[in-house]
Amino acid sequence: MRNWSIPAGRIFGVELRVHLTFFFLLIFVWLTEATAHGPANPGRGLALVGIIFGSVVLHELGHALVSTRAGIPAKAIILLPIGGVTLLDETQRPLEPGMLTWKRDVRIAVAGPVVNILIAVIAGAVLLAFAPQVHLWTKPYVYSGNLPRSLVWSNLGLALFNLLPAYPMDGGRVLRAVFSRRMDSVRATRRAVSIGRVFATLFMLVGMIEPAYVSLTMIGFFLFVAAQLEERSAVFQSVLETVRLEDIMLTDFATLSPADTLEDALEKAVHSLQDDFPVIRGSDMVGVISKQKILAALRAEGNGYVQAVMNRLFEVAQKKESLASAFRKLTARNLSIIPVVEDERLIGIVTLQNLMHSMALLAESRKLRKAALNS
Ligand SMILES: [Zn+2]
């Protein structure tokens, strides 16, 4: 999702990105306007796109602000042709499942549509009171010839569309949150995703049967893809939660001593596949150091001792901790190695490099086990 989007500034500290497919929407509006009302007025057409664009951004900001206040900061907002997606910093998501999390998820999901409803109601009331010539109740509701009316109806449309119980639309997220009261998050997501698929399929079918609704085919297609992605990430998350560090940590690893010289350290590093090394004094762990750091220090200041260069700030993990928890520690503090200890004794290490490898191996072994069960 991230790779196909271009940065478009920041708003309230949240990164704003526009997905390349968003430009389909521009072309679509331009085309439908041109066929429906003769040659489009480019200025007004652009203004209409601006109104929809702005309403989607405000919708996503609604999600972002409520989620940040609930303790899950928003990382970025990505604008898609069927609306936006707010990427939340899931590494900050508190682990405890339970009563409070589902209510919080409902609040975050509902915040976006609520923003649109507020805009529609306020703008509609102002127009009815002060600008009756806008003819709020006349068709077409959304078209470039009447921008104030379009503002009201496009916001109402955005709210209703997003409240469809089709995961990953906001309505589907509410549904998932409600399901998650009774079951774990993967099953709740699966159930919401299958309801979402029914909607996506319906949209595509209606779009194919009735040419006037051809855009529904596109919406259905996007919903389908989006639902698939969400399901994957939920499954991935649950794998991270169930795997213990003792299952994947490296137990055969090299260590350095603070009294080693950097040249000795480099010599050891050359003979090891490791990129990061725990530094041990006696049986105590006193720091960590990476191959790159050894090289950089050698280049900058010549030979010295590991002690002077090593990183003294590091996090340790227990062997029973989950992979998800290690992942959070690694990413939150930008670390590349986590020593695994038992009774303050170093028994293994987990590095980013080895995490990627073990994830692939785990996935493979699960597949094999599944295949063995099925045969
Ligand atoms: Zn939304």
Boltz pocket constraint, residues with backbone or C-beta under 6 A from the ligand:
constraints:
  - pocket:
      binder: B
      contacts: [[A, 59], [A, 60], [A, 63], [A, 84], [A, 109], [A, 112], [A, 113], [A, 162], [A, 170]]
      max_distance: 6.0
